[in-house]
Amino acid sequence: MDYIVQKMMKPISAMKNQFRDLQLQQMDAQLDKLKGIPVPPRPQIGWVRAIRESLGMSTVALARRLGITHAGVRKLESSESSEAITLASLRKLAEALDCELRYELIPRTSLKEQLQARAEKVAQERLRPIAHSMALEDQAVQGSVNKLQMDQEVKNLLEGSRRDLW
């Protein structure tokens, strides 16, 4: 009975891996498009205040649009310039200024490259104690065999649960 269950589970696992790999490829493709778009530096006083002042809008006028006091606007502008504002508050401010809030995380390398590098690091960490104890017993593995072990461990990590990488 266990053999039949294992045989049935293998295709399900393969399908999950295919879906997971497709999801990774699609996300990498989306993020790759964003890498080429230059992001202007945030004004020192913050975007909210810079846009408000450029529009000639007073803190009182913005406060009225938000339904808060002008002191509340000053506090929000200050928290934005010090990078302590919440996304929810920033979204409300953007709406009150008739602006679109964009929020993106753009990886420095592709997600696939990040997974590969992380799998290599985890594999090294896992194999290091084994290699050390074998060397102490004068049974050190040759360089080519060591690379083969490393490649196999990386492959196993990448094919397994990605949660094991972190």
Residue, then its C-alpha position, 0 to 999 in steps of 0.5 A: m500500500d505504501y508503494i502505491v501511495q508513494k507512486m501517486m505522490k510523486p507526480i503531485s510533487a513534480m506538479k508542485n515543483q513545476f508550478r513553483d518554478l513557473q511562479l519564480q520565472q514569472m516574478d523574475a520577469q516582472l521584476d526584471k522590467l522594473k530594474g531598468i526604470p530609474v527611481p528619482p531620489r526622495p526629496q530631503i523634505g519628503w515627497v508629501r511636503a515637496i508635492r504639497e509645496s509645489l502645488g502651493m497647498s497649505t498644511v491647513a488645506l491638506a489637513r482639511r482634505l484628510g480630515i485631520t489638523h494641520a499639526g497632524v499633517r506636519k507630523l505625517e510629513s515629518s514621519e515621511s521625511s524620517e522614513a517612519i511613516t506607515l504605508a497606510s498613512l502614505r496611501k491616504l496622503a497620496e490620495a489627498l494629493d491626487c497622487e498614485l503611491r507606488y511601492e516596490l521591492i526590486p531584488r539586486t539579483s534575480l530570485k533564481e540567482q538568490l535561490q542558487a546562492r542560498a542553496e550553495k551556502v546551505a550546502q556548504e554549511r551542511l557538508r563542512p562538518i562532514a568534510h572536517s570529520m572525514a579529514l580528521e579520520d584521514q578520509a578526506v574526499q578528493g576535489s572532484v568528488n567534493k564538488l560532485q557532493m556539493d552539486q548534488e546537495v545544492k540540487n536536492l535543496l533546490e528541488g526540495s522545500r524552499r523553506d529549508l533554504w532559510 
